[in-house]
Amino acid sequence: GQSLEQPSEVTAVEGAIVQINCTYQTSGFYGLSWYQQHDGGAPTFLSYNALDGLEETGRFSSFLSRSDSYGYLLLQELQMKDSASYFCAVRPPDSGSARQLTFGSGTQLTVLP
Amino acid sequence: EAQVTQNPRYLITVTGKKLTVTCSQNMNHEYMSWYRQDPGLGLRQIYYSMNVEVTDKGDVPEGYKVSRKEKRNFPLILESPSPNQTSLYFCASNTEGSSYNEQFFGPGTRLTVL
């Protein structure tokens, strides 16, 4: 099975940079995804790493290192609207073509003024 | 507008009273899934479907049923709801054609079983 671990809470101030880590225990997977969820709302896709390295999308970047079983989401120039829960997710290798995802338990990011 | 819709958005019911939560997507996606979200547990998959008439269990299927008679619809059925099924439910869809494996989520259904 898959096991993804994330910190439960992270707090930072507006304008700062914050890193949300995701460590996993799995025999293999097809890439690491990140989703954002505002309080009670629908999760929305942020980024995807199919290969090791850094992917950058505006203020958000995501990193994957398969050799270290580790990934992170980096949020720069934090804004109040970035206060949300962030989930990492992997697609298990035995899911065939179903494209199913296993999610971490999520990290609640609070941005302070 | 491309979207996933769910109904109802909020539901309070009693133990044992059968209910159905509908889910519909207008993006012609092959894959659809149901998740439940509970505090501290993240999103856990209940059932998924790879296409019409093709469904399979996720991680927490007990107490739930699904059907996929049309490509756009994927209802979640609770034949005899129990209080431990009180949760926030999300339907999601995605397509084989997405290189990012992006899932599109509905707005959620908050279910309370008394």
Interface residues (C-beta under 8 A of the other chain):
Chain A: S8 Y30 G31 S33 Y35 G40 G41 A42 P43 T44 F45 Y48 A50 F87 A89 R91 S97 A98 R99 Q100 L101 T102 F103 G104 S105 G106
Chain B: V4 Y31 S33 Y35 G40 L41 G42 L43 R44 Q45 Y48 M50 D56 G58 D59 L88 F90 N94 E96 S98 S99 Y100 N101 E102 Q103 F104 F105 G106 P107 G108 R110
